[in-house]
Amino acid sequence: MNKLLKIFLFFSFCCFTAYSQTLEEAKNLFINKQYQVALPAFKKLVSQQPANPNYNYCYGTCLLKTGSAKQAVKYLEFADKRKVGDASFYLGQAYEELYQFNNATTCYEAFRNQLLKRKDSTSEIDKLITRSKNGQNMLLGVEKVCVIDSFQIDKERFLSAYKLSKECGKLYMYKDFFQGTDSCNSTVYENERGNRIYYGGTKNDYTNLYTRIKTTDSWSAPILLPTNINTRSNVNYPFLMDDGVTIYYASDGSESMGGYDIFVTRYDTDNDSYLKPESAGLPFNSPFNDYLLAIDEYNNLGWFVSDRYQPKDKVCVYVYVPNSTKQIYDNNSMDPNKIIRLAQLHSIKDTWFDEQEVKNGLARLNDAMNTKVIEKKKTKDFDFVINDQLTYHHISDFRSSEALQEFKTLLQLKNSYLQLEKKLQDMRKQFSKTDESEKNNLSPAIIDLEKRVLQLETEVHQQTVKVRNIENRNINK
């Protein structure tokens, strides 16, 4: 009997020692934020002691940090009710990832009260509270958009998934365009004519948006875009629309839902500045990183990339059919959970309300993927911005006969400008291929032509403003 008792006590001691070592190791892994490694240990501990609030807290946090927010909620709610650690903070994060923004706000505010009692700074949690409130407001205006395809790709290669028409311009990784310079992790947009670029460049620890103009054989010095775009945050991934004034870009600033969000602004030619940027909203943005929205008007396809619910170093590229006018889902007639699924893009098939639209979109996408040239159906003669709410597409749109005559003069100026610019490009090509003596002969002519092109560009701008002012006066009578 004594022998059996000794054997029992020996094995009990061994089991206790192994249990203690496992617990201690799990705690150290958790403290060092090695959540993936700590996850199995805390899963076992919770199964053994389901009423232990500390184990629930650690297990829930590990689930959250390894991409399982939905499963994390149960354990973090249990820990939060028992006021364990920072459970309210992590529970808020889990709710936010699940688009339960009101619940997230409640948790963040509870955590803020904890910080106040500790006399700690609340600046960061205040930002999260604002962010979750913004998320709830966005949830009331989810855009009805048809997403026809999505595919996972390595984050480093995501640009290879964009199959844009040549008329849309080109996209490059920074390191590929500016070879052998900065290793900045950003992208470059180059217009179709190859004489202007927009890109993200590093300044004072932030990535800001710049533009450059090509003159002769080189690019101009970087021009920093205005502060209403370049806030004290990272601003990156630009794309210029075919109208030459609308820019999409991504920012992780205070207006973001989390990480990078997609924004849009337009160049105001009257004031030589950009209008106040607006969020692209849901479903384009999320509590994760969303960026590089590009619209191919020739194929009628849009693209953007997101790391929502993706493994590390992977992203998802979404392809959708752009709306001519924004349409939003009716919150009053739809199940709130359905709205959330649509906002999350939980399943792109949820967005397929029109089978013919999906079929046609997939056919255009297939053509684009096979690099076929799609001829744009002419639905408008031109794009001429009159004001923030009005853009003309046909001669018949003009209400003022005086503005119409001035517009015809503008068209003549533009035609002259394009002809001179084409001549300048040809001369530059000739310059690059000739010997030194011929270059000396061509150089004065090129410089003179550049001056004439710049002068015409100024005249085009002045005439554009003149037409716009006359037409707006007529409209406002």
C-alpha positions as CSV (number, residue, x, y, z in Angstrom):
1,M,0.0,0.0,0.0
2,N,2.8,2.4,0.9
3,K,4.5,1.5,-2.4
4,L,1.3,2.3,-4.4
5,L,0.9,5.6,-2.5
6,K,4.5,6.6,-3.3
7,I,4.0,5.9,-7.0
8,F,0.8,7.9,-6.9
9,L,2.5,10.9,-5.2
10,F,5.4,10.7,-7.6
11,F,3.2,10.9,-10.7
12,S,1.1,13.6,-9.2
13,F,4.2,15.7,-8.5
14,C,5.4,15.1,-12.1
15,C,2.1,16.2,-13.5
16,F,2.0,19.3,-11.3
17,T,5.5,20.2,-12.4
18,A,4.7,19.7,-16.1
19,Y,1.6,21.8,-15.6
20,S,3.5,24.6,-13.8
21,Q,6.1,24.7,-16.5
22,T,3.5,24.8,-19.3
23,L,1.7,27.7,-17.5
24,E,4.9,29.6,-16.9
25,E,6.0,29.2,-20.5
26,A,2.6,30.3,-21.8
27,K,2.7,33.4,-19.6
28,N,6.1,34.3,-20.9
29,L,5.0,33.8,-24.5
30,F,2.0,36.0,-23.9
31,I,4.0,38.7,-22.2
32,N,6.4,38.7,-25.2
33,K,3.5,38.9,-27.6
34,Q,4.2,35.5,-29.2
35,Y,0.4,34.9,-29.4
36,Q,0.5,32.2,-32.1
37,V,2.9,30.0,-30.0
38,A,1.0,30.7,-26.8
39,L,-2.4,29.9,-28.3
40,P,-2.4,26.1,-27.9
41,A,-1.3,26.3,-24.2
42,F,-4.0,28.7,-23.2
43,K,-6.6,26.7,-25.2
44,K,-5.7,23.7,-23.1
45,L,-5.7,25.7,-19.9
46,V,-9.2,27.2,-20.6
47,S,-10.6,23.7,-21.4
48,Q,-9.3,22.5,-18.0
49,Q,-10.5,25.6,-16.1
50,P,-13.2,27.3,-18.1
51,A,-14.2,29.6,-15.2
52,N,-10.6,31.0,-14.8
53,P,-11.0,34.7,-15.9
54,N,-7.2,35.1,-16.5
55,Y,-7.0,32.1,-18.8
56,N,-10.1,33.4,-20.7
57,Y,-8.4,36.8,-21.0
58,C,-5.1,35.4,-22.4
59,Y,-6.8,32.9,-24.7
60,G,-9.2,35.5,-26.1
61,T,-6.4,37.9,-26.7
62,C,-4.4,35.2,-28.5
63,L,-7.3,34.4,-30.7
64,L,-7.8,38.1,-31.5
65,K,-4.1,38.6,-32.3
66,T,-4.0,35.6,-34.6
67,G,-7.0,36.6,-36.8
68,S,-9.9,35.0,-35.0
69,A,-11.8,38.0,-33.6
70,K,-15.2,36.2,-33.8
71,Q,-14.0,33.3,-31.6
72,A,-12.2,35.7,-29.2
73,V,-15.4,37.6,-28.2
74,K,-16.7,34.9,-26.0
75,Y,-13.6,34.6,-23.9
76,L,-12.9,38.4,-23.7
77,E,-16.5,39.1,-22.7
78,F,-16.1,36.6,-19.8
79,A,-12.8,38.3,-18.7
80,D,-14.2,41.8,-19.1
81,K,-17.2,41.0,-16.8
82,R,-14.6,40.1,-14.2
83,K,-12.5,43.2,-14.9
84,V,-9.4,41.3,-15.8
85,G,-6.4,43.3,-17.2
86,D,-7.1,45.2,-20.4
87,A,-9.9,42.9,-21.4
88,S,-12.2,45.9,-22.3
89,F,-9.6,47.2,-24.7
90,Y,-9.1,44.0,-26.5
91,L,-12.8,43.2,-26.5
92,G,-13.3,46.7,-28.2
93,Q,-10.8,45.7,-30.8
94,A,-12.6,42.4,-31.5
95,Y,-15.9,44.2,-31.8
96,E,-14.4,46.7,-34.1
97,E,-13.0,44.0,-36.4
98,L,-16.5,42.5,-36.5
99,Y,-18.0,45.9,-37.4
100,Q,-19.9,46.0,-34.1
101,F,-18.9,49.6,-33.7
102,N,-21.4,50.7,-31.0
103,N,-20.1,47.8,-28.8
104,A,-16.5,48.8,-29.6
105,T,-17.2,52.3,-28.5
106,T,-18.7,51.1,-25.2
107,C,-15.6,49.0,-24.5
108,Y,-13.2,51.7,-25.4
109,E,-15.0,54.2,-23.1
110,A,-14.8,51.7,-20.3
111,F,-11.1,51.3,-20.9
112,R,-10.7,55.1,-20.9
113,N,-12.2,55.3,-17.5
114,Q,-9.6,52.7,-16.3
115,L,-6.8,54.9,-17.7
116,L,-8.2,58.0,-15.9
117,K,-8.2,56.1,-12.6
118,R,-4.6,55.2,-13.2
119,K,-3.9,58.8,-14.3
120,D,-2.5,57.5,-17.6
121,S,-2.8,59.4,-20.9
122,T,-6.0,58.9,-22.9
123,S,-4.9,60.3,-26.2
124,E,-4.6,57.0,-28.0
125,I,-7.9,55.6,-26.7
126,D,-9.6,58.8,-27.6
127,K,-8.6,58.3,-31.2
128,L,-10.0,54.7,-31.1
129,I,-13.3,56.0,-29.7
130,T,-13.5,58.6,-32.5
131,R,-12.7,55.9,-35.0
132,S,-15.3,53.5,-33.8
133,K,-17.9,56.2,-33.9
134,N,-16.9,57.1,-37.4
135,G,-17.3,53.4,-38.3
136,Q,-20.8,53.3,-37.0
137,N,-21.7,56.4,-39.1
138,M,-20.2,54.8,-42.2
139,L,-22.2,51.6,-41.6
140,L,-25.3,53.8,-42.2
141,G,-24.1,54.5,-45.8
142,V,-22.7,51.3,-47.2
143,E,-22.3,51.7,-51.0
144,K,-24.2,49.2,-53.2
145,V,-21.3,48.0,-55.4
146,C,-21.0,44.8,-57.5
147,V,-17.7,43.1,-56.7
148,I,-17.2,40.6,-59.5
149,D,-14.0,38.9,-58.4
150,S,-11.3,38.7,-55.6
151,F,-8.1,36.9,-55.3
152,Q,-5.4,36.5,-52.7
153,I,-1.8,37.5,-53.7
154,D,1.5,38.1,-52.1
155,K,1.6,41.6,-50.7
156,E,4.9,42.3,-52.5
157,R,3.3,41.5,-55.9
158,F,-0.1,43.0,-55.6
159,L,0.4,45.4,-58.5
160,S,0.8,42.5,-60.9
161,A,-3.0,41.9,-60.4
162,Y,-4.0,45.3,-61.8
163,K,-4.8,44.9,-65.5
164,L,-5.5,48.5,-66.6
165,S,-6.0,49.9,-70.1
166,K,-3.0,51.8,-71.4
167,E,-5.1,54.9,-71.6
168,C,-5.4,54.9,-67.8
169,G,-1.7,55.4,-67.3
170,K,0.7,53.0,-65.5
171,L,1.4,51.9,-61.9
172,Y,4.8,51.0,-60.6
173,M,6.4,50.1,-57.3
174,Y,8.6,53.0,-56.1
175,K,11.8,50.9,-56.1
176,D,11.1,49.9,-59.7
177,F,10.4,53.4,-61.0
178,F,13.2,55.1,-59.1
179,Q,15.8,52.4,-59.6
180,G,18.7,52.3,-57.2
181,T,17.4,55.1,-55.0
182,D,15.2,55.0,-51.9
183,S,13.7,51.6,-50.8
184,C,10.4,53.4,-50.0
185,N,7.5,51.0,-49.8
186,S,5.1,53.0,-52.0
187,T,3.7,53.2,-55.5
188,V,4.1,55.5,-58.5
189,Y,1.3,56.5,-60.9
190,E,2.4,57.8,-64.3
191,N,-0.1,59.4,-66.7
192,E,-0.7,58.0,-70.2
193,R,1.6,60.6,-71.9
194,G,4.4,59.8,-69.5
195,N,5.0,63.4,-68.6
196,R,3.6,63.5,-65.0
197,I,3.8,61.2,-62.0
198,Y,2.3,61.1,-58.5
199,Y,3.9,59.0,-55.9
200,G,4.5,58.5,-52.1
201,G,7.8,59.7,-50.8
202,T,9.3,59.7,-47.3
203,K,9.5,63.0,-45.4
204,N,10.0,63.5,-41.6
205,D,9.2,59.8,-40.8
206,Y,5.9,60.0,-42.8
207,T,5.1,59.0,-46.4
208,N,3.7,62.1,-48.3
209,L,2.2,62.5,-51.8
210,Y,4.3,64.3,-54.4
211,T,4.0,65.1,-58.1
212,R,6.7,65.7,-60.8
213,I,6.5,67.0,-64.3
214,K,8.8,65.8,-67.1
215,T,10.9,68.5,-68.9
216,T,13.2,67.6,-71.8
217,D,15.1,64.5,-70.5
218,S,14.5,64.8,-66.8
219,W,11.9,65.1,-64.1
220,S,11.3,68.4,-62.3
221,A,12.0,68.7,-58.6
222,P,9.3,67.0,-56.3
223,I,6.2,69.1,-55.7
224,L,4.5,68.4,-52.4
225,L,0.7,68.2,-52.5
226,P,-1.2,70.5,-50.1
227,T,-1.6,69.9,-46.4
228,N,-5.3,69.0,-46.7
229,I,-4.0,65.8,-48.4
230,N,-0.6,65.5,-46.7
231,T,-1.7,65.5,-43.0
232,R,0.6,64.4,-40.2
233,S,0.1,60.8,-41.3
234,N,1.2,58.3,-44.0
235,V,-0.3,59.2,-47.4
236,N,0.4,56.9,-50.3
237,Y,-0.9,54.8,-53.3
238,P,-2.2,57.6,-55.6
239,F,-4.2,57.1,-58.8
240,L,-5.3,59.9,-61.2
241,M,-8.6,59.5,-63.0
242,D,-9.0,60.1,-66.7
243,D,-10.5,63.5,-66.1
244,G,-7.1,64.7,-64.9
245,V,-8.5,66.3,-61.7
246,T,-9.8,63.4,-59.5
247,I,-7.2,61.6,-57.3
248,Y,-7.7,58.5,-55.2
249,Y,-5.1,57.8,-52.5
250,A,-4.7,56.1,-49.1
251,S,-4.0,57.6,-45.7
252,D,-3.7,56.2,-42.2
253,G,-4.6,59.5,-40.6
254,S,-7.2,60.4,-38.0
255,E,-10.1,60.0,-40.4
256,S,-9.2,56.4,-41.1
257,M,-11.2,53.4,-39.8
258,G,-7.9,51.7,-39.0
259,G,-4.6,51.3,-41.0
260,Y,-4.8,52.8,-44.5
261,D,-8.2,54.0,-45.8
262,I,-9.0,55.1,-49.3
263,F,-9.8,58.8,-49.9
264,V,-10.7,60.9,-52.9
265,T,-10.2,64.5,-53.8
266,R,-10.5,66.8,-56.9
267,Y,-8.2,69.5,-58.1
268,D,-10.0,72.9,-58.1
269,T,-8.6,74.8,-61.1
270,D,-10.2,78.1,-60.0
271,N,-8.2,78.2,-56.7
272,D,-5.3,76.1,-57.9
273,S,-5.8,73.8,-54.9
274,Y,-7.5,70.5,-54.0
275,L,-10.9,70.1,-52.5
276,K,-11.4,68.6,-49.0
277,P,-10.7,64.9,-49.3
278,E,-13.6,62.5,-48.6
279,S,-13.5,58.8,-47.5
280,A,-14.4,56.3,-50.1
281,G,-16.5,54.7,-47.3
282,L,-17.7,51.1,-47.0
283,P,-17.2,48.5,-48.4
284,F,-13.9,50.0,-49.8
285,N,-12.6,50.8,-46.3
286,S,-12.4,48.6,-43.2
287,P,-10.7,48.5,-39.8
288,F,-7.7,47.0,-41.7
289,N,-5.4,48.4,-44.5
290,D,-7.2,49.3,-47.7
291,Y,-5.5,51.1,-50.6
292,L,-4.7,51.8,-54.3
293,L,-8.2,52.2,-55.7
294,A,-7.9,52.5,-59.5
295,I,-10.8,52.9,-61.9
296,D,-10.4,51.8,-65.6
297,E,-13.1,53.8,-67.4
298,Y,-12.3,52.1,-70.7
299,N,-13.1,48.6,-69.3
300,N,-15.6,49.9,-66.7
301,L,-13.7,48.0,-63.9
302,G,-12.4,49.1,-60.6
303,W,-9.7,47.7,-58.4
304,F,-8.5,48.0,-54.8
305,V,-6.5,46.0,-52.4
306,S,-7.1,45.1,-48.7
307,D,-5.4,42.9,-46.0
308,R,-8.7,42.4,-44.2
309,Y,-8.9,38.9,-42.8
310,Q,-5.7,37.9,-44.7
311,P,-2.6,36.0,-43.4
312,K,0.5,37.9,-42.9
313,D,2.3,39.0,-46.1
314,K,-0.9,38.4,-48.1
315,V,-3.5,40.7,-49.5
316,C,-6.8,40.4,-51.4
317,V,-7.3,42.3,-54.6
318,Y,-11.0,43.1,-55.3
319,V,-12.4,43.9,-58.8
320,Y,-15.7,45.7,-59.0
321,V,-18.0,47.5,-61.4
322,P,-17.9,51.3,-60.7
323,N,-21.2,53.1,-60.2
324,S,-22.0,56.1,-62.3
325,T,-23.8,57.5,-59.2
326,K,-23.4,56.4,-55.7
327,Q,-26.1,54.1,-54.4
328,I,-26.4,52.9,-50.8
329,Y,-28.2,50.1,-49.1
330,D,-31.4,50.8,-47.2
331,N,-30.7,50.3,-43.5
332,N,-34.3,50.5,-42.6
333,S,-35.4,47.5,-44.7
334,M,-32.4,45.3,-44.3
335,D,-31.2,43.0,-41.6
336,P,-28.3,44.8,-39.7
337,N,-26.2,41.6,-39.9
338,K,-26.7,41.5,-43.7
339,I,-25.5,45.1,-43.9
340,I,-22.4,44.2,-41.9
341,R,-21.7,41.2,-44.2
342,L,-21.9,43.5,-47.2
343,A,-19.7,46.1,-45.6
344,Q,-17.1,43.4,-44.8
345,L,-17.3,41.9,-48.2
346,H,-17.7,38.7,-46.3
347,S,-18.7,37.0,-49.6
348,I,-18.6,38.8,-52.9
349,K,-21.6,36.8,-54.1
350,D,-23.7,38.8,-51.6
351,T,-23.2,41.8,-53.9
352,W,-24.4,40.0,-57.0
353,F,-27.9,41.5,-57.3
354,D,-27.8,41.7,-61.1
355,E,-26.7,38.5,-62.9
356,Q,-26.2,40.2,-66.2
357,E,-24.0,42.9,-64.7
358,V,-21.8,40.2,-63.1
359,K,-21.6,38.2,-66.4
360,N,-20.7,41.3,-68.4
361,G,-18.1,42.4,-65.8
362,L,-16.4,39.0,-65.7
363,A,-16.2,39.0,-69.5
364,R,-14.5,42.4,-69.5
365,L,-12.2,41.3,-66.7
366,N,-11.3,38.2,-68.7
367,D,-10.5,40.3,-71.7
368,A,-8.4,42.6,-69.5
369,M,-6.5,39.7,-68.0
370,N,-5.7,38.5,-71.5
371,T,-4.5,42.0,-72.4
372,K,-7.0,42.6,-75.1
373,V,-7.6,46.2,-76.1
374,I,-11.1,47.2,-75.3
375,E,-12.5,50.1,-77.3
376,K,-14.3,52.6,-75.2
377,K,-17.9,53.3,-76.3
378,K,-18.3,57.0,-76.8
379,T,-20.9,58.1,-74.4
380,K,-19.6,61.7,-74.0
381,D,-17.6,64.1,-76.1
382,F,-15.4,65.6,-73.2
383,D,-15.2,66.2,-69.5
384,F,-15.3,69.9,-68.5
385,V,-15.7,70.7,-64.9
386,I,-18.0,73.7,-64.3
387,N,-18.2,73.5,-60.5
388,D,-18.1,70.9,-57.7
389,Q,-21.5,69.6,-58.6
390,L,-21.6,70.0,-62.4
391,T,-19.5,68.6,-65.3
392,Y,-20.3,69.1,-68.9
393,H,-19.9,66.3,-71.5
394,H,-21.5,67.8,-74.7
395,I,-21.5,71.2,-76.5
396,S,-25.3,71.3,-75.9
397,D,-24.8,71.3,-72.1
398,F,-23.7,75.0,-72.2
399,R,-26.4,77.5,-71.2
400,S,-24.4,80.6,-72.0
401,S,-23.7,81.4,-75.7
402,E,-20.8,83.6,-74.6
403,A,-19.3,80.7,-72.6
404,L,-19.8,78.3,-75.5
405,Q,-17.8,80.6,-77.8
406,E,-15.0,80.9,-75.3
407,F,-15.1,77.1,-74.9
408,K,-14.6,76.7,-78.7
409,T,-11.6,79.1,-78.4
410,L,-10.4,76.8,-75.5
411,L,-10.6,73.8,-77.7
412,Q,-8.5,75.5,-80.4
413,L,-5.9,76.4,-77.8
414,K,-5.9,72.8,-76.5
415,N,-5.4,71.5,-80.0
416,S,-2.5,73.8,-80.6
417,Y,-1.0,72.8,-77.3
418,L,-1.3,69.1,-78.1
419,Q,0.3,69.6,-81.5
420,L,3.2,71.5,-80.1
421,E,3.6,69.0,-77.3
422,K,3.7,66.2,-79.8
423,K,6.3,68.0,-81.8
424,L,8.3,68.6,-78.6
425,Q,8.2,64.9,-77.8
426,D,9.4,64.0,-81.3
427,M,12.3,66.4,-81.0
428,R,13.3,65.0,-77.7
429,K,13.4,61.5,-79.1
430,Q,15.5,62.8,-82.0
431,F,17.7,64.6,-79.6
432,S,18.4,61.4,-77.6
433,K,19.4,59.5,-80.7
434,T,21.8,62.0,-82.4
435,D,25.4,62.7,-82.0
436,E,26.9,65.6,-79.9
437,S,27.1,68.1,-82.8
438,E,23.5,67.5,-83.8
439,K,22.4,67.8,-80.2
440,N,24.0,71.3,-80.1
441,N,21.9,72.3,-83.1
442,L,18.7,70.9,-81.7
443,S,19.0,72.2,-78.1
444,P,18.1,75.8,-78.8
445,A,15.0,74.7,-80.8
446,I,13.9,72.4,-78.0
447,I,14.3,75.1,-75.4
448,D,12.3,77.6,-77.5
449,L,9.6,75.0,-78.1
450,E,9.4,74.2,-74.4
451,K,8.8,77.9,-73.7
452,R,6.0,78.0,-76.2
453,V,4.4,74.9,-74.8
454,L,4.5,76.3,-71.3
455,Q,3.0,79.6,-72.5
456,L,0.2,77.7,-74.3
457,E,-0.4,75.6,-71.1
458,T,-0.8,78.9,-69.2
459,E,-3.2,80.2,-71.8
460,V,-5.2,77.0,-71.7
461,H,-5.5,77.3,-67.9
462,Q,-6.6,81.0,-68.1
463,Q,-9.1,80.3,-70.8
464,T,-10.5,77.3,-68.8
465,V,-11.1,79.6,-65.8
466,K,-12.7,82.2,-68.1
467,V,-15.1,79.7,-69.6
468,R,-16.0,78.4,-66.2
469,N,-16.6,81.8,-64.7
470,I,-18.9,83.0,-67.5
471,E,-21.0,79.8,-67.3
472,N,-21.3,79.9,-63.5
473,R,-22.4,83.5,-63.7
474,N,-25.1,82.5,-66.1
475,I,-26.2,79.6,-63.9
476,N,-26.4,81.7,-60.8
477,K,-28.5,84.4,-62.3
